């Protein structure tokens, strides 16, 4: 199986499963940029994608080759607007290629949230014949994509994957007296 992940940055929230899938399949990761300055400021590092072929900011002809020359490839796009190449992949990929969306729910709060949901409904309707499935992050992601018009049988639960840091990474956090608790729902 050949898989191509299309994303805005190389995310540590995707690296573990990309690395695992790449150990048994042909995987290409296409990112707009390696990391953004705001993510680097948060302490993010370029993740290890294992055997995956990683392309950062590729030339247009490389993108054309990836979308047109790989019949049978499964393309996994980070949202309809998740990266600069999302729309291009949806328009240019051959009809026999499978396309999946990997995305969480949109922020549905306030007037902006109503507009965001309207735009997502438009994206789903406009691309309904091109998108085969969605990997929706979290319960709210599943609900969001179904409410935006994707049939429930094409929306699958998916999650963020966070790897346990190594000892050297833990030690680099600095030494503080006491401890801190973190709780994630």
Buried (B, 14 or more C-beta within 10 A) or exposed (E): EBBBBBBBBBBBBBBBBBBEBBEEEBBBBBBBBBBEEEBEEEEBEBBBBBEBEBBBEBEEEEBEEBBEEBEEBBBBBBBBBBBBBBBBBBEBBEEEBBBBBBBBBBEBEEEEEEEBBEBBBEBBEEBEEBBEBBBBBBEEBBBBBBBBEBEEEBBBEBEBBEEEEEEEEEEEEEEEEEEEEEEEE
